[in-house]
Amino acid sequence: MKKNIIVAGIVGVMIQCFGLGFMLYGVNNNEKYTWIGYGMMSFGMMIVIIGLIIVGMQKLKNEKSIK
């Protein structure tokens, strides 16, 4: 399970990078790409945050079971 969350985090960061590229391209050329980039960056950030929350919950659960 933890390996899947790490992969999801990496995918989320990659989506953010592509979103940043679309956003910066759209600033200079076409406003449509700017909004696509914002959406992709937000989606990537949500994936990363959800992955971090799940990992934190698993660590907390493991600490409680040890005590």
N, C-alpha and C positions, 0 to 999 in steps of 0.2 A: 504494500500500500504506500509506504513512504517513497519508494522509487517512482511510483506513478505521480506522486505529488511533485517531486523534483522535476520530472519531465514536463508536467503541466506548468510549473514555474518558468522553465526555460522557454517553453512555447509562448507563454505570456509575455516574456521579455522580447522575444523575437517579433511578436505581433506589435508590441510597442515601438520597436525599431522601424518596422515597415510603416507604421502609422506616422512616426516622426518624419520619415522620408516623404510620404505623401503630403504631409502638412507643409513641410518646407518647400516642396515643389509647387504646391498650390498657392503659396504666398506670392511667388513670383510670376506664375503663369495663369492659373485658373482657380477661381474660388471654390469650385466643386471639390477639387482634390483636398483643399484645406479641411472641409467638413468631414470628408471620408477619413482623413488622417486623425482628426479629433476623436471620431468614433472608434477607430481602431486602437488608438492609445488608451481610451477609456476602457474598452473591452479587455485589452491586455492587462491593464492595471487591476481590473476586477479579478481576473484569473489568478494573478500573483497574490493578491490580498486574500482571496479565498483559500489558496494553497497554504499561505502562512498561518491563517487561522486554524486550519485543520491540523497542521503540524503542531501548533501550540497546544491544541486541545489533546492531541495524542500524548505529548510530553507531560501535560498536567495529569492525565489519566494514569500514565505509567508511574509518576511520582507518588500518586495517592495509593496505588496498588502495592508499591514497595514498602510504605510505612504501615 
